[in-house]
Amino acid sequence: MPKTTTPTAREAALAYHANPKPGKLEIRATKPLANGRDLSLAYSPGVAEACTEIKENPAAAAQYTARGNLVAVVSNGTAVLGLGNIGALASKPVMEGKAVLFKKFANIDCFDIELNEPDPEKLADIVCALEPTFGAINLEDIKAPDCFVVEKICRERMNIPVFHDDQHGTAIVVGAAATNALRVAGKRFEDIKVVSTGGGAAGIACLNMLLKLGVKRENVWLCDIHGLVYQGRAEDMNPQKADYAQASDLRMLDDVIGEADLFLGLSGPGVLTQDMVRKMAPRPIIFALANPTPEIMPDLAREVAPDAIIATGRSDYPNQVNNVLCFPFIFRGALDVGATEINDQMKIACVEGIAALARATTSAEAAAAYQGEQLTFGADYLIPKPFDPRLMGVVATSVARAAMETGVATRPIADMDNYKAGLDGSVFKSALIMRPVFAAAAQAERSIVFAEGEDERVLRASQAMVEETTDIPILIGRPDVIEARCERAGLTIKPGKDFQIVNPENDPRYRDYWGTYHEVMARRGVTPDLAKAIMRTNTTAIAAVMVHRGEADSMICGTFGQYLWHLNYVRQVLARGGLHPVGALSLMIQEDGPLFIADTHVHPEPTPEQITEAVIGAARHVRRFGLAPKIALCSHSQFGNLDIDTGRRMRAAMDMLAAQEPDFEYEGEMHIDSALDPAVRNRIFPNSRMEGAANVLVFANSDAASGVRNILKLRGGALEVGPILMGMGNKAHIVTPSITARGLLNISALAGTPVAHYS
């Protein structure tokens, strides 16, 4: 963590920390405090009830206070990485940053605590006294060997997890990277020779972890600034180093590096030379983790060992060993089961979870965050990226399970699958609300044709479909392009095995397809030659023809181009037998719950009949998500107070709905605030037929609907699922160009649900 060197970067860093308010953290209340009643519950006299409950049952603190989700990051600033002993106060920006990472990656609340106490035993006393406040302790940037003393005392005296991240976090990520590096190199832990530089906390912890993973003690050669740690050495020794002392006459790193399979560097720049690399075993593994300049630069190592497998601590090279892959998620799992400690089994579970995730197909979200990087398991991709959202579910679940299996969990989790789904839902906003849809889709195997099959988002969605659903993707596109893009993206799906391809340039069904299209469109001005041209160039029309012919159950299009252009071909081919587009419904997932918006695309100025159809269609689709529809017909007019066009059309639609006596709640016409705030609505119209807040807003023109949709998405942080094309019997859905790979997976699950499940 070196001082920023360039003036511009320094100014940017200081401005980041100073504006718009100083620091990186603030405290926010989780309960309302708006009136006297709230005050009496939050403080006196109501707070006494929570205090009494905790006095009688200390475990209740996890239910009535923030303790169960609260971690302390504690440091005395004696070993701030890259900066050294800068003192407690100067270390505060680092500790605040650590707290931010806890919140960002695992939604764990965190206080940074900087202590002016250099004595390790006194420091441990202070930390132990904090136990009533926190659910876990993260020790940070305490110099060695003091950190060993502090952690040992705290672990022995405290009944909550105590974790020195500089030691164990680094060790866990190194363990995961080493696990996969050995797999790539075709070697085994029990057979390799390890040479390590750096006898500090992180270095010792990494060696301890490698032993737990199978490395033999006699095959470990530890060096520090004075050379080899050997039996009988007195200079700069401590018990932790002494555990790795070799009975040898060799003295320097250059003497012991020969035939080493793994070099583990946690020391300083330039420690490992090219001549030393030449002496290492074939296919050497080099973990040069010193920051900012590693023990050897990767390009220098590869000059003499082109097949070397290399990791560093830097983000500008592949395989960055970054503790953020570990600490948020090991604490998440430990806190959720009320663990009394973080033991070796939990650490190894963390290692295994991280390593396994790197071997799995890269998530679309990680690929989007690291555009241009090759994220395919191999020598340059040993561990997942920090922004891979699957880390939470995979790693925290593994840790929680290990805590339960080893008997240190005070609040065991009964349903681990449901627990993991909840973790995924906290990262993937759509996960929880989409569960009923995916469950319904799993009851049938349906084929979904993607009109834009060459798009990487479609390819990633197809990979996810194969892994997570029973549906079969069909991709329209050129086979060589699809194959090349799958390989570039590190996807494992194979044509003919996992998905089908329709090649618009050369497909044996071409004559059948243009013939079908001509038959459908012959009396609408389409000649045979035009039909042939369309079937060679228009993938949306091809997809529609496939669904019409029964070769696919549903189609998805729209990853590029204009919505109504795609809708034209869907209408041409599939709007028959009572099917016709009645509106586009967008599900907007917000922090406080879902909100559906219609009609966002299909009818610019819908008639009362079309509004009525959109309301009925929206109610049907909302139920697919396991929700009871509460539909508000929105207008600038409110309960007849304005004689304007939107009000008249909404009132006419209300009359039509009343005549049909639908089995769901609806009300209108009204303003959006009246729809979403029952108190406002009751003041204006006390006899409303709808109770509570609306969860569906239907508008009288697409400008208003699309405007609300985009504001919620771009300024309100909402995640969109859809748009869902209503009225087409689930035969077609048209997305928008901004859709993500996960958005395509969600829409494919909707398309993969048989109509019988929601009609």
N, C-alpha and C positions, 0 to 999 in steps of 0.2 A: 504494500500500500504506500508507494513512494509519493513524495510531494510532486504535484503537477508541475511540469517543466515549462511549458509555453505560457506566455502571458494571457493569451486568449482563453486557453483551457482553464487556467487558474481563475480568471475573472468569471468564467461560466460556472465553475464549481462553487465559488463563493456566492455568486448571485443565486444559484440553486438553493443553497443553504439559508440564505437571508430572506428571500422573497417567495410568496407574498407575505409570509410571516416567518419569523426566525425559527429555525429548527425543522425537523422532519416529522414531528409527532404532535398530536393534540389529544385531549380527552373529550369524549362525547358521552352524554347520558343515553342510556338504553330505554329509559322509561319516561313517560310524559311528566312534566312538572308545570302545569298551566293554571292550576287553581288551588284553593285551600284543601280540597279533598286529596289531590295528588300529593301535596306537601305533607299532609297527615299520614299518608301511606309510606312516603319515601323516608320521612324522618319521624319525629315524635308525633303521636304515640305509636304509630303502626310498626315502626322499625323494631320495636321491642319484641314483637311476635317472632320475627326472623331470628333475633338474637336468642330468644328462649329455645327455639327449635334447635339451633346449633349447639347451645349449651347442653341440651339433653342428648343430642346426636351429632357429634362433630362432622360426620360424613355429610350431613345436610348442608354444609357450607358450599358444596358443589352445586346444590340446587338453588340456594337462596342468595349466593354472592357470585362474583366473577372469578373466584379463586380457581374453579375447575378448568378455566380457559385462560389462565394468567401465568405468564412466565417472567422471571427476572433475568435480565442479562447483566451480570455482575463482573466488574473489572476494577483493578487498581492501576491500570495503564502502564504496567511495568514491561510489557512485551508486545506493543502494538505492531502488528506485522508490517515490516518495511520501515517503521519509524522508531522502533525501540522503546526505551523507557521514557515516555513523554509525560507521564503523570496522569492522574485520574481525570482532571478537568479537560486536558487536551484530548483525551480518548473519547470524550462524550459524543462527538459526531459519528465516530465509528460505532459506538454502542446504540445510538439512535438508529443508525442505518441497519444494524442487526435486527432491531425491533421492527423496523419497516418490512424487512424480509419475512419475519415471522407472520406478520399480518397479511402481506401480499400473497405469499405462497401457501399458507396453511390456515389463514383466518384465526390466528392465535394472538390474543392481546398480550402486550408486553410492556414492561417498564424497564428502562435502562437505569442501572444503579452504579455510579462511579464512587469508589471509596478511597480516601486518603489513608491507606493502611498497608505499609510494605511488609509487615510481619505476617507470615503465612498463617500462624496459629491464631493470631488475633483476627485476621481477615476471615478465617473459617468460623470463628465465634460469631462475628457479625452476620455472616451469611446464614448460619444456623438459626439465629434469632429471627430471621425473616420468614421462617416456615409457615406461621399462621396466615401470611398474606398471599403466598404463591402456591400454585399447583406444581411447579417445577422450577429448577434453577439451571441457567446456562452460564457456566463460567467462561470468561473470555479474556484473552490477551493478558494472562498472568505468567510471569517469567518462570522458566524451569530452573531448579527443581521445585520451586515454591508451589507451582501448580499441582504437583503430585501430592504434596502435603495437604493443600487446601481441599482438593477433591476427596482424598482419603478420609479426612476428618468429617467432611460434610456427608459423604455417603454412609459413614458409620453412624452418625448421630441423627440424620434427617430421615423422615419417613415418606419423602417425595423424591422424584427423580432428580439427580444431580449429574450434569453432563458437561464435561469440559470439551467444547466443540473443537478447539485447536488440536486437541489430541484425537478424540474419538470420531469427530466429524470427518476430519482429514483421513483417518484410518479407514473409515467405512467406504468413502468414495475411492480411495486407493485400492481397497479390497475388491470393489466392484470392477474397477478398471483392470486390475490384475487378473481377475477371474476371466474376463473376456479377452484380454491380451493373450493369455496362455491358450485359450481356445483357438484364437486365430493362428498362433504360432505352433499349435500342435504339441504343447508341452503340459506337464502336470506340476502342481504345487510341490508334491513330495519329491520331485526329481530335480528341482532347479536350485542353482546357486544364486544367492542374493547378496549384492554389495550395496551398502547404504552409506550416505554421507549426511551427517546431522544427528547429533545426539540429544536434541531438544525434545520437548513434549510431543510434538507431532511425529517426529522421526521414531521415537520409541514406541508410540502407540501404533504406528503403521507396522512396525516389525511384530509387535504383539498380535496384531490382527492377522498378518501373514502366517504366523505360527498356528493360529486358530483355524486357518483355512487349509493347513496341511504342510506348510514349509517346515523342513527339519531344522532344529536349532543349530546343529553343527554346520549347516549350509549357509548361515547368515554371518556376514562380515561387516561389522559396523566401524565406520571411520568418522572422525570429527576433525576439527581444525588442527589437532595435534597428531593426526594419523590414525592408525588402527587402534581400536580398543582391544587391548590384549591383557591376559591374566598377569597380574603383578604390577600393572601400570598404576601410578599414584597421581599423576597430573590430571587435574580437572575431571575427576571421577565422581560418580554418585551411584547409589544402589541400582538405579534403572539402567545405567550404562553397563555396570558390572555384570548384569545378567547376560550380556551379549559378548563378554570378553572371550577372545579366542586364545587357545594355548598354541601360540605361534611365534616364530622368530621374525616373521614379516612385520613391516612397520608402516608402510605408506600405502595410499590408495592405489598407486600405480603397481605396487607389488601384489595386490590381491584381486585386481579387476579381471585377471585372465580367466577366460571361459565362464564369466558371469552371464547368467541368463537374464537377470533383472538388475538394472541399476536403479536405485531409489534415492533421489536427491532431494533433500530438504535443508539445503545449506546456503550456498551463495553462487554468484556468477563465475563461469569459467572453471569450475572445479573439475569437470570431466573434459578431457582433451580428445582430439581425434585419434591420437595414438592409443589412448586407453580403449576407445570404442573398437579399434581394430583388434584388440586382444579379447574382446567379449565373444561369447558363443555365437554360432550361427543364429540368424533371426533374433537379434537381441531386442530386449524390451527395455526402453529407456524412459523412466519417469523423472524428468528434470523439472522439479516443482518450485524452485526458488523464484521469487517475484521481486522486481519486475523482469530481471534478466536471469534466465535459467542456467543451470550448471553447464549446459551446452545448448547452443541454438539448434533447432531441428534441422535446418538446412546443412549445417556443418556435420551433424551426425550422419545424415543421409549421404553425404559425399563419400564417406568411407564405409557405410553400411546401408546401402539402398533399400534393403528389406527390413530395416529397423522399425519397430512399433514404438511410437513416441507419444508421450503425454507431457503437458506442461501445466503451469498455473495460469497461463495467459489465455485471453479470449480470442486473440487473433491467430491462434493455431488450433488445429483439431485436438480433441480430447483434453479440454480444460478440466482439470481436477478442481471442482468448485464445491465447497461445503454446503452450498444452498441446495444441492441435490439430496442432502441428507437431513440436516438438523430440523427444518420445519416439519418434516413428515414423521421423523422418529418421535418428536415431541407430540405431534398430533395423535399418533396412535397411543402413546403412553398416557396422555391426558384423558383420552376418551374412555380408557378402561380403568382410570384411577390407579395407575401403576405406582408402586412404592419405590421403584428403582428402574434404571435402564441397564439390563444385564447383558451378558455376552450373547445369549440366544436372540435377544431383540436386535442387537447390533448386526449379527450375522443374517438375520431375517431381512434387515435393511440392505445389507450387501447384496443378497440374493435377489431382492425385489428390483433394485436399481440395475443390476447386471441383466436380469431377464428382460427388463423393459427396453434396453438398448438392442437386444436381439430381436425384439418384436418389430413389426412394421412401424415406421415413424408416423406419429400422428400428424394430421393435416395442420393442426394449430402450431406445432413445433416447426413444421416446414414453412408455414407462413411467417413465423417470427424470425426464421433464419434463412431467408430467401437467398438462393445462390450457393448454399452449402450442400455438400453431398451427405445426406443423413441416412446412409445405408450401413448396416452392421459390417464391420471390418476393421482393418488396421487404423483407419482414420475416423472411426465412429465406435468407440468402445463403451461409452457411457452416454446416457440421454442428455438432452439439453435442459437447462433449468426451466425453460418455459414450456416444457412438455406437460400439459395439464393432467396426464395420466399418473404422474408421480404421486399425487395425493392419494388416490384410491389404491394404487398398487402397493406403495411403500407403507403407508399408515396402516393399511389392513394387515400386511405381513407382520408389522411390529406389534399391533394389538393382539393378533393371534398368538404370537410368541410369548407375550406377557401373560396371556391367559394359560397357555400350556405350561409355563414355568411357575405358575402360582403367585405371581406378583400383582395380579390385577384385582383391585378391590371392587370394581364395577364391571364384571364380565359382560360381554355383548352376546345376546342370545342368537341373533340372526346376523351372521357376518356378511351374507350376500346383501341384505338390506342396508347394513352399515356401509359397505363399499358403494352401494348405489347412492346413499346419502352424501358420501364424500364426493363422488363424481358429480352429483347434482350441485354441490357447492362450487364446483369448478366449471362444469358445463352447464350453463344456465338452463338449457332445455332438457337436461337429463330427467329430472323428476316428473315434469309435466308430460313428457313424451312416453313415460313408462306404460300407461294403458294402451297407447297406440302401438308400441313395439310388442306388447303382450298379445294384442289382437292380431297383429301381422304375423306373429310366430305360429298362429294356428293354421296357416295356409302357405303353400309355396306358390308364389306368383312371379311372373317374369315382368321386369320393368325395362323398357327400352329408353335409353338416353339419346336424344337427338344429337347432342354435341359430345360425342364419345371420345374425342381427342383431348378435351379440356382436362388439365391436371386435377381440377377439383372433382370432376366426374370420375376420374380414375381412382382417386383416393376414396371417394364415396363408395365406389364399387368394391374396393378392397374391404372397407368397413362392412358393407352389406354381406360379403362372403364370410367375414369373421363373426358378425353379430346377428345375422338374420337368416331366414330360410329362403329369401328371395333370390332370384337369378337375374343378374344384370345382362342386358343386351346393349352393346355399344355400336353406334353408327359412326364409322370413321375409317381411315386408311389403316390397315393392319400394321404396316411398318412404322407408322407414326405412333400408333398406340403402344406397340411393343417397345419402341425406343423411349417413350416418355415414362412408361412403367419402370423400365430399367433405371432411368435417370432419377426417378423419385424413390427408388428402393422398394418398389411394390413387388409382392410375390405372386400376385394373381396371374394366371396363365390363360390365354385364349383357348377355347375348346374344352378346357377343364373347369375353370371358374366362371367364365363369361363367354358370351357369343359375340361375334362381330358381323356387322353388315357393312360391306365395303361399297360405298356409293359409286366408285369408279369401275368396279368389276365384281358383280354379284350374280350368281346363277338365277336368282329370283327377280332379276331386273325386269324381264318381260312381264312376269306376273304382276309386279308392282305397278308398272306404268299402265298396264291393262286395267287393273282395278281402279286406279286413280282416274283414268279416262272414263270408265264406266260410271263412276260417281259424278264426274264433272262434265260429261258430254253435253248436257243440255244447259250448261252454264258457260259456254264459250271456250271450253278447253279442247283443242284438237289433239289427235294422237301425237303429233310432233311436239306440241307444247307439253303434253303429259310426259313424254320421254325426257325432255329437257329438265322438267321439274324433278323427276325421279333420279336424275344424275346430280343435281345441284342443291336440292332443298331437303335438308335432313329432317326438318320438322314435318314436312309432308310425308317423307318416307316412314317416320315413326308413327304418324297417324294412320297410314295405310296398314302398317303391321298390326296395330291394335284393331283396326276395322276387320282385318282378315283373321283375327284370332291367334296371331303368332306372338302376341304379347298381351298381357293383361292391362297394362297401363303405360303411359309415356310421360317423360319429363323433358321439357325444353326450356329455353330462355336464358341460358348462361351468358349469351350475348344477343344483341338486337333489341328491338322494341316489342313490348308486351303485345300490343294489338296486332302487330305483324304476325306473330306466332299464333295468336288467337284466331286469325283469319283462316289458317289451314286446319286448325283443330275444329272449327265450326264446319268448314267445307266437308270434311271426311267423317267426323264423329257425331255431329249434331243431328241425330235422327233417332227414331223410335222413342220419342218423348224426351230425349236428352237435349239440353241446350244450356249454354253458360248463363248463370243467373247472378254471378258476382264473384269477386275475389275477396277472400277473407284472410287477413293477416293477424297472426297471434304475436303480440308484443309481450315478451317476458321481462318484467321489471323487478326491482328488488322487493317490492311489496306485493308481488303476485302478477298473474296474467291478465291481459286486456286484449280483446279481439276488436279489430277495426274492419269495417266493410262499407261500401264496395270500393276497393282501392284502385281497380283497373278496368273493369269490364264496361260499365255503363257511365259515360261522362255525366249525363243528366237523367237519371232513372225515372221512369214513370211510377205512379203509385203501385201499379201491378208489379213492376220490377223490384221496387222497394220491398213489397210484401214477400216476394219470392226470396229476396236476399235475407230477410229476417228469418223466414222459415228454414232456409238453408243453413244460416249461421247457427241456429238453435241445434240443428241436427249435428253439425260438425263439432260444436262445443262439447256435446255429450261424448264424442269420441275420446276426449281428454279426461273423462270422468268428472266433469263439472256440470252443475245445473245452470242453464243459460238464464241470464238476467239482461234483457236487451233494451237499450235506450235508442229511440229514434230521434236523432239530433238535428237541430235547426237553429237559426238565429231567432226564430219565433219560439215562444215558450207558452205552451198551453193556450194557444189561440190569441196571444196578445199582439201579434203583428199579422197583417194581411199581405204576406209576401209569398213568392212562388214556392220556396222550399217549405214554408209552413203549410201551404195548401196541399202540396204533394204528400207531406208527412201525415197530415190529418186524414187525407183520403186513404193512405195506407193503414192507418190505425183503424178506420172503419172496416176495411177489408179483413184485417186480422181479427177484429171482434166478431165478424160474421163467421169466421172459420173456427172460433173457439179453440185456439191452440193450447197445448198442455205445458206452456212455459210462461214465465213472467216477462212482460214487456210494458213499456210506457213511452209516451211522447205526446206531442213534440216538445223538446226541451233543450236547454243549454247543456254543455258538457259538464259544468260544475254541478248542476242539478242532478245529472246522471250519476256522477261519481261521489257526491256528498249527500247522503240521505237527509242530513239536518237542513241543508239548504233547500232541498226539494220539499220537505215537509212544511217549511215555512211558507213556501209559495203555493204548494198544492197538497194540502194535508191529506186528501183522500186518494193518494196515488195507489194504483193497483200493484206496484212493485215495491218490495221491501229491500232495504239494504242498498249497497252500491251496485251499479250496473257492471257487468263484466264484458259486455258487447256494446260497441258504439256503431250504429248504422247511420250513414250520412246521406244527404240528398244530392250530393254530387261528388265525383271522384277527386276533384281538386281538394275539397275539405278532408276527405278520408286519407288521401295520399299525404297531404300536408301534416296531419296529426301523426300519421305513421312515421314519416321521416323525422319530425321533431322528436318523437319519443326515442327513435333509434340513434340519432346523431347528437342530441343534447340531453336526453333523459337516460342514456345508457341502456336502453332496452335491446333485447335480442329478438330478432324476428324469426318466426317459424312460418314459412309460406312464401308468397301468397298461395292459398288453397283455392283452386278453381272449383266453385260450387255449381252443381247442376249437371255435371258430366258423368255421373255414376262412377266416379273415381277412375275413369279411363284416361284422363289427361290432367296434368298440372303444368303451369307455366311459371317459372321462377323469374327472378330479376338478375341482371348482371352482377350485382353486389353480393350475391349469395356465396356462402363459404362451403367447403367440403362437408362440414357437419350439417349445415343447412340442407344440403342435397341428401345427406343420409336421412335426416328427419323427414323430408318430403317423400323420400322413397319408402319410408315406413308407412306414411299415410297412404301412398299409392299401393303399398303391399297389403292393405287391409281390405278383405272382401266387403262388398257393399252391404251384405247381410248383417255385418257387425255394427253398422251405424245408421242404416236407413229405417 
